[in-house]
Amino acid sequence: MEQMPRSIMVVLASDKSRLLDQARSGLAAAKAIKIVGEAREGRQAVHLASQRRPTLLLVDLDIPPAGGLPVLAQVRRRSPETRMLAIDAQLDEKRVLRVAKTGAYGYMLGEAVPAYLAKAARVMAAGEVWLSRRLTTKVVEELQRLVRIQERARKRRGR
């Protein structure tokens, strides 16, 4: 695991006041975490991330005008050192894969933001991946399914 930077700089990107409020309150008591910008639309999020080079960019996947996926892809190109955490209103397995393809290292359900955002920020700043618990369960179940498929194929070839 990489060493965590002294101060974790965060840019929040969402057009939802409630999500921004929850993110602010979730980070307020956290030591060494500082919000250095807020964006209410995608282009502004890309600009802030490019300009401020935060440790972490939190992106609501429903941010206007085109959603968070293009934001994640553009930030990856312009500020590759910024770790990105996608926030989704509900678990969407297809979007999870698209988020991972953009280079993001985290996926969190919006309902988890108040309780887990500070911990996710520290984990991701230290170079690790953050996945919502429900997603982790689905990932493990999918890996187990793939292993069973491989085992059946191996047995068929062995006959």
WOGI-V641611 format. One record per backbone hydrogen bond with DSSP energy under -1.0 kcal/mol. CO is the residue of the C=O (numbers start at 1). NH is the residue of the N-H. Records with the same first field share a line. If there is no record, write none. Layout:
BEGIN
CO = NH + NH
END
This chain:
BEGIN
8 = 34
9 = 55 + 56
10 = 36
11 = 58
12 = 39
13 = 60
16 = 20
17 = 21
18 = 22
19 = 23
20 = 24
21 = 25
22 = 26
23 = 27
24 = 28
32 = 8
34 = 10
37 = 12
39 = 14
41 = 45
42 = 46
43 = 47
44 = 48
45 = 49
46 = 50
47 = 51
48 = 52
49 = 53
55 = 83
56 = 11
57 = 85
58 = 13
59 = 87
60 = 63
61 = 68
63 = 67
64 = 42
68 = 72
69 = 73
70 = 74
71 = 75
72 = 76
73 = 77
74 = 78
75 = 79
79 = 82
83 = 57
84 = 105
85 = 59
86 = 108
87 = 61
88 = 110
92 = 96
93 = 97
94 = 98
95 = 99
96 = 100
97 = 101
98 = 102
99 = 104
100 = 103
105 = 130
106 = 86
107 = 132
108 = 88
109 = 112
110 = 113
112 = 116
113 = 117
116 = 120
117 = 121
118 = 122
119 = 123
120 = 124
121 = 125
122 = 126
123 = 128
124 = 127
126 = 2
130 = 107
132 = 136
133 = 137
134 = 138
135 = 139
136 = 140
137 = 141
138 = 142
139 = 143
140 = 144
141 = 145
142 = 146
143 = 147
144 = 148
145 = 149
146 = 150
147 = 151
148 = 152
149 = 153
150 = 154
151 = 155
152 = 156
153 = 157
154 = 158
END
